[in-house]
Amino acid sequence: MGTRTRTVVFTDIANFTANVNRADREALRNYVSMHERLVAPVLERHGGRVLKNLGDSFMALFPSATDAVRAGLELVETITDPTGFSIRVAAATGDVEEIEGDAFGEPVNLANRILGKAPAGQVWFSEATLLCLNQAEVAWEPVGSFKLKGIPGDARCFRAVPGTQAWLPEPVVRALRAGRLVRIERGNPVPALPPEPVLLLEGYEAGSAELDELLRRLPAVDPAALWLVTYTIPPADRVAWEGAGRGLVIALPVALERALREARSPASSPGSDTIILDTSGTAFLEIALAGLALPSVPMGEVVDGYSYDLLGDGRWVNQSDHALARVEVSPSGATLRPLAPGFVADGRQLPSDAAIPLEGDATFDTPAGPLRWRRVEGGGYLGVLVLGTSVRLGVAPGQQAEIGREPRHPGLPLPDRRGQANLRWCLGSRAARVREGGFTLDRALVGRQQCAVVVGPGGASLVGLHPKCPTYLLRGRALSRVETPVEVGGGDFIVVGTNVVAIEEPGRRP
């Protein structure tokens, strides 16, 4: 049939393997038969043509992106079997080559990779599919950018929102649990606002004179504190609203109420534990992993650039498919790229495809907590990104706590991030030799026993232990190399390689 522009849809039984492991042969045949009976007619009714049936999944082609996504929505809304039968759906749009009853091309690969990311009961799709959608017919929201196997660059993904479901943005959830969420419903007076309110605007139409009048009457609040509840919104109104740094909650009223009820009762979490070194349990200070330090490049004709990905628990890793953000360092400077919704800077929501140069000091509100960028002076570093984690150690009088990749027990272990996928190499034979030798920034810049915090009768001091890898003390903006023991206290930071370690008074966080 040649090359045609099509939307490729993959469906998948979300928990197929678990059900197969519990099923006998007859139950398995019934299970696969039920899947075919429920899924194929929906795809075909919306104009899809099934090319492959693998028992637990279908691949179909649609001439219309809108029809493809609507078919996926009908599937996730109607297939809710009490035995746990649930569907995930993914779609991508582009040129497809059909050969002997099969389909090939980038959208086929992309849709298949997106399917691997989509949770059960959800419909995810590509940016090209979004551009082809009739947005008056499909409610959608971004879910982030992802590195997908075999797909160059970061793939932006989006989620179709069924009328029965709503996913609350993290800033709205945090405000709800802190008692700072204020619901302003159309036709009702504006209630008194608490300090640092987050406003949920309900029943207003985007771009309407009524909404504009409400915004004029509201007290001065950051744009990021304004969240408009809507379902389908014209593209021009969406661009204008989000371009002003405001947020959207995509939900129908019933789904919103359910989501708010569920968000009021957060799932329990293990929280943060502080290990105290002495048996009395009285810590003089705490040391904690608290962020990422950015050495400047190039490094010795070896590394010309590098990147790290931020996870939801505050850790930085070489690469992750579930990253909230990525920081990229090149000879021209450092850039922060949000990969997921929920980033706020200067009171404005940031789009997930923004590239923010890290220049002057800045603070970003992120789903992982406040992320602070601080430029530094000295030591060959551009600056530090400070974000607290749960990895911390309490040090009592008379105790010594080592810091390093393999500190003697007890101590604070630093990450030993393996792999080179986050590195960009200089040209030349030296870089080639170092690369073949397994070079990583962690192993090149951080020793097994790097430094130690010692608490004596007169207070705490920082002592360098490694003869080659330098340890730095960051106080204010000044970054100084630790050559001899130096007195330290709450509010100071230790910089070792790409790691930032905070020194804190017990009970206080940076």
C-alpha positions in Angstrom: 0.0 0.0 0.0 3.0 2.3 0.2 3.7 5.1 2.6 0.8 6.8 4.4 0.5 9.2 7.3 -1.3 7.2 10.0 -1.8 7.1 13.8 -0.4 3.8 15.2 -2.2 2.5 18.2 -0.9 -0.3 20.5 -3.1 -1.8 23.2 -2.0 -4.1 26.0 -3.5 -6.1 28.9 -1.8 -4.4 31.8 -1.5 -7.4 34.1 -1.5 -10.2 31.5 1.5 -12.1 32.9 0.2 -12.2 36.4 -3.2 -13.6 35.2 -1.5 -16.2 32.9 0.5 -17.5 35.8 -2.7 -18.2 37.8 -4.7 -19.6 34.8 -5.1 -23.1 33.4 -5.4 -23.6 29.7 -9.1 -23.1 29.5 -9.0 -20.0 31.6 -6.2 -18.6 29.4 -8.2 -19.3 26.2 -11.2 -17.5 27.8 -9.0 -14.6 28.9 -7.5 -14.1 25.4 -11.0 -14.5 23.8 -12.4 -11.9 26.1 -9.6 -9.5 25.2 -10.4 -9.9 21.5 -14.1 -9.6 22.0 -13.8 -6.4 24.0 -11.0 -4.5 22.3 -11.1 -5.2 18.5 -14.7 -3.9 18.0 -13.9 -0.6 19.7 -10.9 0.0 17.6 -12.8 -0.8 14.4 -15.8 1.2 15.4 -13.6 4.3 15.6 -12.1 3.7 12.1 -9.1 1.6 13.1 -7.8 -1.3 11.2 -6.2 -4.1 13.2 -2.9 -5.3 11.8 -1.6 -7.5 14.6 -3.2 -9.5 17.4 -0.7 -11.0 19.8 -3.3 -12.4 22.2 -2.6 -9.8 24.9 -2.1 -6.8 22.6 -3.3 -5.3 19.3 -1.6 -3.0 16.8 -4.0 -0.9 14.7 -3.7 1.9 12.2 -6.1 4.9 12.1 -6.4 7.6 9.4 -7.4 10.1 12.2 -5.4 10.9 15.3 -8.6 12.1 17.0 -10.4 8.9 16.4 -7.4 6.9 17.5 -7.2 8.6 20.9 -11.0 8.5 21.4 -10.9 4.8 20.8 -8.3 4.5 23.5 -10.4 6.5 25.9 -13.4 4.3 25.3 -11.3 1.3 26.0 -9.9 2.5 29.4 -13.3 3.8 30.4 -15.3 0.7 29.6 -13.0 -2.2 30.3 -13.0 -2.4 34.1 -13.4 -6.1 34.9 -13.4 -7.0 38.6 -10.9 -9.8 38.0 -8.3 -7.1 37.3 -8.5 -7.0 33.5 -7.3 -3.5 32.5 -5.9 -1.9 29.4 -3.2 0.6 28.6 -3.1 2.4 25.2 -0.4 4.3 23.3 -0.5 6.2 20.0 2.0 7.9 17.7 1.4 9.6 14.4 3.7 9.8 11.3 4.6 8.2 8.0 4.0 4.4 8.0 5.1 1.9 5.4 2.7 -1.1 5.0 4.3 -4.3 3.7 2.5 -7.6 3.5 0.1 -6.9 6.2 2.6 -5.3 8.6 3.5 -1.7 9.4 7.0 -0.1 9.7 8.3 3.3 10.5 9.2 5.7 13.3 5.6 6.0 14.7 5.4 2.2 15.1 8.5 2.2 17.2 7.5 5.3 19.1 4.0 4.0 19.9 5.5 0.7 21.1 8.0 2.5 23.4 5.3 4.9 24.8 3.2 1.8 25.6 6.0 0.6 27.9 5.7 3.8 29.9 1.9 4.2 30.1 0.4 3.0 33.4 -2.6 0.7 33.4 -5.9 2.4 32.6 -4.3 5.3 30.7 -3.9 6.5 27.1 -0.6 8.2 26.3 0.4 9.6 22.9 3.2 11.4 21.1 3.7 15.1 20.3 2.9 14.5 16.6 -0.4 13.0 17.6 -1.2 16.0 19.8 -0.6 18.3 16.8 -3.1 16.4 14.8 -5.8 16.2 17.4 -9.0 18.1 17.3 -8.6 19.4 20.9 -12.3 20.3 21.2 -13.0 16.5 21.3 -10.1 15.2 23.5 -9.1 16.5 26.9 -5.4 16.1 27.4 -2.4 17.0 29.6 1.4 16.6 29.4 3.0 13.9 31.4 6.7 14.7 30.7 9.6 14.0 28.5 11.3 10.6 28.4 14.3 8.8 27.0 12.9 5.9 25.0 15.0 3.1 23.7 15.8 3.5 20.0 14.2 7.0 19.9 16.7 9.9 19.5 16.4 12.7 22.0 13.7 13.2 24.6 10.2 12.2 23.6 7.4 14.4 25.0 4.4 12.4 26.0 0.8 13.4 26.7 -2.2 11.8 28.4 -5.8 11.7 27.3 -8.0 12.4 30.3 -11.2 10.4 30.6 -14.3 12.0 32.0 -14.1 9.7 35.0 -10.6 10.4 36.1 -8.4 13.4 37.2 -4.8 13.6 38.1 -4.0 16.6 40.4 -0.8 18.5 39.9 1.7 18.2 42.7 1.5 21.9 43.8 -2.3 21.5 44.2 -1.9 18.3 46.3 0.7 20.0 48.5 -1.5 23.0 49.1 -4.5 20.8 49.8 -2.7 18.9 52.5 -1.2 22.1 54.0 -4.6 23.8 54.2 -3.6 26.4 51.6 -5.9 25.3 48.8 -8.8 27.7 48.1 -11.6 26.7 45.8 -13.3 29.6 44.0 -16.5 28.6 42.3 -18.2 30.6 39.6 -21.1 32.6 41.0 -19.8 32.4 44.6 -17.9 35.2 46.5 -14.2 35.0 46.8 -13.4 33.6 50.4 -10.7 34.9 52.7 -7.3 33.8 51.5 -4.7 32.1 53.8 -1.0 33.0 53.6 0.6 31.6 50.3 -2.7 30.4 48.9 -3.2 28.2 45.9 -6.4 29.0 44.1 -8.5 26.5 42.2 -10.8 28.3 39.8 -13.9 26.2 39.0 -16.7 26.7 36.5 -15.0 29.5 34.5 -14.4 29.4 30.8 -10.9 30.1 29.6 -10.6 33.4 27.8 -14.0 34.6 29.0 -14.7 38.1 30.2 -16.0 36.6 33.5 -12.7 34.9 34.2 -10.8 38.1 33.3 -12.9 40.1 35.7 -12.2 37.5 38.5 -8.5 37.8 37.9 -8.7 41.6 38.2 -10.6 41.3 41.5 -8.2 38.8 43.1 -5.5 40.0 45.5 -2.0 39.9 44.1 -0.8 36.3 43.9 1.9 34.6 41.9 0.6 33.3 38.5 1.8 29.8 39.5 -0.8 29.9 42.4 -3.7 30.1 39.8 -5.1 26.8 38.6 -8.0 26.8 36.2 -10.2 23.7 36.3 -11.3 22.8 32.8 -11.8 19.8 30.5 -11.5 20.7 26.9 -9.8 24.0 26.2 -9.2 25.7 22.8 -5.4 25.7 21.9 -5.2 29.5 21.8 -6.7 29.9 25.2 -4.4 27.1 26.6 -1.3 28.8 25.2 -2.4 32.2 26.6 -3.2 30.9 30.1 -0.1 28.7 30.4 2.1 31.3 28.7 1.2 33.7 31.7 2.8 31.1 34.0 -0.6 29.7 35.3 -1.7 26.1 35.7 -4.4 23.8 34.4 -6.3 21.0 36.2 -7.9 18.9 33.5 -11.0 17.4 35.1 -14.8 17.2 35.0 -16.5 18.1 38.4 -17.2 14.6 39.6 -13.7 13.3 38.8 -12.2 16.4 40.5 -14.2 15.8 43.7 -13.0 12.2 43.8 -9.4 13.2 43.2 -9.5 15.8 46.0 -10.9 13.2 48.4 -8.2 10.8 47.6 -5.4 13.4 47.8 -6.4 14.3 51.4 -5.3 10.9 52.6 -1.7 10.5 51.3 -0.2 7.0 51.2 2.2 6.3 54.1 5.9 6.6 53.4 8.9 5.6 55.4 10.1 9.2 55.7 13.6 10.2 56.6 15.7 8.5 59.2 18.8 10.1 60.8 21.5 7.7 62.0 23.1 8.8 65.2 26.7 7.5 65.7 27.0 7.6 69.5 24.9 5.5 71.8 23.5 8.5 73.7 21.5 9.5 70.6 22.5 13.2 71.0 23.8 14.6 67.7 25.9 17.7 67.7 25.3 18.2 64.0 24.0 16.3 60.9 25.6 15.8 57.6 23.3 15.1 54.6 23.4 14.6 50.9 22.0 17.8 49.6 22.5 18.3 45.9 24.7 18.4 42.8 27.8 20.4 42.3 28.7 21.3 38.7 32.4 21.3 37.7 33.2 23.5 34.7 34.3 21.9 31.4 36.4 21.0 29.5 38.2 18.8 32.0 41.8 18.1 31.0 41.1 17.4 27.4 38.9 14.5 28.4 35.3 15.6 29.2 33.7 18.3 27.1 30.2 18.2 28.7 28.0 16.1 30.9 24.4 15.8 32.3 22.6 14.5 35.3 18.9 13.6 35.8 16.9 14.5 38.9 14.6 11.9 40.5 11.5 12.4 42.6 13.4 11.6 45.9 16.0 14.3 45.3 18.8 12.1 44.0 20.8 12.9 40.9 21.6 10.0 38.5 23.4 9.6 35.2 20.2 8.9 33.2 16.7 7.9 34.0 13.5 7.2 32.2 11.6 8.7 35.1 13.5 11.9 35.6 11.8 15.1 36.7 14.5 17.3 35.2 17.9 17.2 33.5 20.9 19.6 34.1 23.3 19.9 31.2 26.8 21.4 31.4 28.9 22.5 28.4 31.8 25.0 27.9 29.2 27.8 27.5 27.5 27.1 30.9 24.8 25.1 32.6 21.1 24.6 31.6 18.2 23.1 33.6 15.5 21.3 31.6 12.3 20.3 33.3 11.1 16.9 32.0 7.9 16.7 34.0 5.1 19.2 34.9 5.1 21.0 38.2 8.2 23.3 38.0 7.8 26.9 39.1 10.2 29.8 38.9 9.6 33.4 39.7 6.0 32.6 40.5 5.3 31.1 37.0 4.7 27.6 35.8 7.5 26.3 33.5 6.7 24.2 30.4 8.3 20.8 30.4 10.3 21.7 27.3 11.9 24.9 28.7 15.7 25.3 28.7 16.7 27.6 31.6 20.2 28.9 31.7 21.7 28.7 35.2 23.2 32.1 35.7 22.3 34.2 38.7 21.0 32.6 41.9 17.6 31.1 41.5 15.0 28.9 43.3 12.8 26.4 41.6 9.7 24.8 43.1 9.7 21.2 41.9 7.7 18.0 42.6 10.8 16.9 44.6 10.9 20.1 46.7 12.6 23.5 46.5 15.7 23.3 44.2 18.1 26.2 44.8 20.9 27.2 42.3 23.8 29.1 43.8 26.8 30.3 41.7 30.2 29.8 43.4 33.5 31.5 43.2 36.7 29.4 43.0 37.5 25.7 42.7 36.7 25.4 39.0 33.0 25.0 39.6 30.0 26.8 38.0 27.8 26.4 41.0 25.7 24.0 43.1 22.1 22.8 43.0 20.8 22.3 46.5 17.9 19.9 47.2 17.6 17.9 50.4 17.4 14.1 50.5 16.7 11.6 53.2 20.3 10.4 53.2 21.8 11.9 56.4 24.0 11.1 59.3 24.0 12.4 62.9 27.4 13.0 64.5 27.8 13.3 68.3 30.6 14.8 70.4 33.8 12.7 70.2 32.8 11.1 67.0 34.2 11.1 63.4 32.1 10.6 60.3 33.9 9.8 57.1 32.5 10.8 53.7 33.4 9.1 50.4 32.5 6.4 48.0 33.4 3.7 50.5 33.7 5.4 53.9 34.7 3.3 56.9 31.7 2.4 59.0 29.9 4.3 60.1 30.0 7.0 57.5 28.1 8.9 54.8 28.4 7.0 51.4 28.5 9.2 48.3 26.9 7.9 45.0 29.1 5.8 42.8 27.3 6.3 39.5 28.5 3.8 36.9 28.2 4.2 33.2 29.2 6.9 30.7 26.0 7.7 28.9 25.8 11.2 30.6 29.3 12.2 29.4 30.3 14.1 26.2 33.9 13.5 25.3 36.7 15.7 23.9 38.3 14.8 20.7 41.7 13.2 20.8 43.6 10.1 21.8 43.7 11.0 25.5 39.9 11.1 25.8 39.7 7.8 23.9 42.1 6.1 26.3 40.3 7.4 29.4 36.9 6.4 28.0 38.1 2.8 27.3 39.4 2.7 30.9 35.9 3.1 32.3 36.2 6.8 33.4 33.3 8.3 35.4 33.1 11.6 37.2 32.5 10.0 40.5 35.5 7.7 40.3 37.8 10.5 38.9 36.8 13.2 41.5 35.8 11.3 44.7 37.9 8.9 46.8 36.8 5.9 48.7 37.6 7.8 52.0 37.4 11.4 50.9 37.1 13.5 54.0 35.8 13.4 57.5 33.7 15.6 59.9 35.2 15.4 63.4 33.3 16.7 66.5 35.7 17.6 69.3 35.4 19.5 72.6 35.8 22.8 70.7 33.3 22.1 67.9 33.2 20.5 64.5 36.0 20.5 61.9 36.3 19.2 58.3 39.4 17.2 57.5 40.6 16.1 54.0 41.6 12.5 53.8 42.4 11.8 50.1 45.8 12.9 48.8 44.7 13.6 45.3 40.9 14.2 45.1 40.2 17.7 46.5 37.6 18.5 49.2 36.0 21.9 49.2 34.2 24.0 51.8 31.4 26.2 50.5 30.5 29.1 52.7 28.3 31.7 51.1 29.6 31.9 47.5 33.3 31.3 48.4 34.5 27.8 47.5 37.8 27.0 49.2 40.0 23.8 49.1 40.4 22.1 52.4 44.2 21.7 52.9 44.2 21.6 56.7 41.4 21.0 59.2 38.9 23.8 59.1 36.1 24.7 61.6 32.6 24.1 60.2 29.1 24.6 61.4 25.4 24.7 60.4 24.8 26.3 57.1 28.2 25.2 55.6 28.4 22.9 52.6 31.0 20.3 51.6 31.7 19.9 47.9 33.2 16.6 46.8 33.3 15.9 43.0 29.7 16.4 41.9 28.3 15.9 45.4 27.0 18.6 47.8 26.9 17.6 51.5 25.1 19.9 53.9 26.2 20.5 57.5 23.1 21.2 59.6 22.1 21.7 63.1 19.9 18.9 64.3 16.3 19.5 63.3 17.1 22.2 60.8 17.3 21.6 57.0 19.0 23.7 54.3 
